[in-house]
Amino acid sequence: MPYDIRKTIDGFVDAFNVNDLDKVVTFFADDAVYKPGDGSEHVGPAAIRRAFEPQFNGAFGTMRFDEHDRIIDDVQRKAAIRWICRHDLAGAKSSGLSLTLQRLAVSAVVGQRFGWEGLDVFHFDSAGNIVGKFTYANYKRPQLRRDLGVALVDP
């Protein structure tokens, strides 16, 4: 096999955690599909980039993804990672009234540092590019927990 799914996932998560949207987009194939779990679907790198832009522009504050588990099926070219998404809203950038009100409501309930858990399932093509990224989490009412926001800085 000419590529290593483990290294691809490592690079993808690292690019997220250093807030490098340009790098993140390079992992997707031209016909890639991203379904973030909110009912929407984004096809192709340009559409996927637009879907990710708010979080990379700081609309949700500083974000970091830390993995709990990783399962890789090299034969089927699929992988799943279970993660915690940690937020620090202290540095959140304004991005409209709706998001500002959401941040204020979340801060009132769980504070400015919190986290929530989710799962991503990835599908890869024969060249090792991501052709599918499917996120499973409760976006309507994620389980926001103050204790999951504690380890926001790199260990």
C-alpha positions in Angstrom: 0.0 0.0 0.0 1.6 3.3 -1.1 0.2 5.4 1.8 -0.3 5.0 5.5 -3.8 5.9 6.8 -2.3 6.4 10.3 0.0 9.1 9.1 -2.8 10.7 7.1 -5.0 10.9 10.2 -2.1 12.2 12.3 -1.5 15.0 9.7 -5.2 15.8 9.4 -5.7 16.1 13.2 -2.4 18.0 13.6 -3.5 20.5 10.9 -6.8 21.1 12.7 -5.0 21.6 16.0 -2.6 24.2 14.6 -5.5 25.9 12.8 -4.2 25.4 9.3 -7.2 25.3 7.0 -5.1 25.3 3.9 -3.4 22.1 5.1 -6.6 20.4 6.2 -8.2 20.9 2.7 -5.2 19.2 1.1 -6.2 15.8 2.6 -9.5 15.7 0.7 -10.0 14.2 -2.8 -11.7 16.4 -5.5 -14.9 14.5 -5.1 -14.8 14.2 -1.3 -18.0 14.4 0.8 -18.2 15.9 4.3 -21.3 15.4 6.4 -20.8 17.2 9.7 -23.8 15.6 11.5 -26.1 18.6 11.3 -27.9 17.4 8.2 -25.8 19.3 5.7 -23.5 17.8 3.1 -20.5 19.5 1.5 -18.9 18.1 -1.7 -15.5 18.9 -2.9 -12.6 20.8 -1.3 -14.0 24.3 -1.9 -17.3 23.4 -0.2 -15.6 21.6 2.6 -13.3 24.6 3.2 -16.4 26.9 3.4 -18.0 24.6 6.0 -14.8 24.7 8.1 -14.1 28.4 7.8 -16.1 29.6 10.9 -14.1 27.4 13.3 -10.8 28.2 11.7 -11.7 31.9 11.8 -12.2 31.7 15.6 -16.0 31.9 15.7 -16.0 29.2 18.4 -12.8 30.4 20.1 -9.7 28.3 20.3 -10.4 24.7 19.5 -8.4 21.5 19.9 -9.2 17.9 19.1 -7.8 15.2 21.3 -8.3 11.5 20.4 -9.7 8.9 22.7 -9.6 6.0 20.3 -8.7 5.2 16.7 -9.7 2.2 14.6 -8.2 1.6 11.1 -9.2 -0.9 8.5 -6.5 -0.7 5.9 -8.2 -3.3 3.6 -11.5 -1.3 3.4 -9.6 2.0 3.5 -11.6 3.3 6.4 -10.8 4.8 9.8 -12.7 6.1 12.8 -11.5 8.3 15.6 -13.4 9.2 18.8 -12.4 12.5 20.1 -13.0 15.4 22.5 -13.3 18.9 21.0 -12.0 21.4 23.5 -13.0 25.1 23.3 -11.7 28.2 24.9 -14.2 31.0 24.1 -11.9 33.7 25.6 -10.4 34.5 22.2 -13.6 34.0 20.2 -13.9 36.4 17.3 -17.2 38.1 16.4 -19.0 36.5 13.6 -22.5 37.8 13.8 -25.2 38.3 16.4 -26.4 34.7 16.3 -23.0 33.1 17.1 -22.3 35.8 19.7 -25.5 35.0 21.5 -24.8 31.3 21.4 -21.3 31.9 22.9 -22.8 34.0 25.7 -25.4 31.3 26.4 -22.8 28.5 26.5 -20.5 30.6 28.7 -23.3 31.2 31.1 -24.0 27.5 31.4 -20.6 25.8 31.3 -18.0 28.6 31.3 -15.6 29.8 28.7 -13.6 26.5 28.6 -15.5 23.3 27.9 -15.5 20.3 25.6 -17.8 17.8 23.9 -17.2 14.4 22.4 -17.8 13.0 18.9 -16.7 10.5 16.3 -15.4 10.9 12.8 -15.5 8.1 10.2 -13.2 8.5 7.3 -13.2 6.8 3.9 -10.1 6.9 1.7 -9.4 6.4 -2.0 -6.6 4.2 -3.4 -4.2 7.2 -3.3 -4.9 7.9 0.4 -7.0 11.0 0.0 -10.1 11.4 2.2 -13.2 10.8 0.0 -15.7 10.8 3.0 -15.7 12.4 6.4 -18.7 11.7 8.5 -19.0 13.3 11.9 -21.3 11.9 14.6 -22.1 14.2 17.5 -25.1 15.9 19.0 -24.9 19.3 17.4 -28.3 20.4 18.6 -27.5 19.8 22.2 -24.0 18.6 22.6 -23.0 17.4 26.0 -20.9 20.4 26.9 -18.9 19.7 30.0 -16.6 22.1 31.9 -14.2 19.2 32.9 -13.6 18.4 29.2 -12.2 21.9 28.6 -9.5 21.7 31.2 -6.6 20.3 29.1 -6.8 22.9 26.2 -3.0 23.4 26.0 -0.6 20.9 24.5 0.7 18.4 27.1 
